[in-house]
Amino acid sequence: MSFTLDGKRICFYISEAMVKSHGDGSRHFYPAIVTEHEPGYNPTDWDFGTDFKLAQEAVISLNSKRGVSQAEATEIVTSSMFPRSQTAS
């Protein structure tokens, strides 16, 4: 069972562009929350560190603990990129 909000699936997402530079010059990764068929994403203030691979693994783990597989996460993220292409339920 996927994690939902108001009847829409949601997942965590991270890309290499989701960074904030800290005062010491280091780049830290911050995940976002994506809602199915909603354009864009909602950033979080959760610092997942400086290693993208570890941040990505943490996002996969968060989604998995909430019942969202990698395939579902990809569907959710894709639906947010092309929200008008949703199929009728």
Beta strands, then each sheet from edge to edge (+ up, - down):
strand 1: 4-5
strand 2: 8-13
strand 3: 19-21
strand 4: 27-29
strand 5: 32-35
strand 6: 42-43
sheet 1: 1+ 2- 5+ 6-
sheet 2: 3+ 4-
end
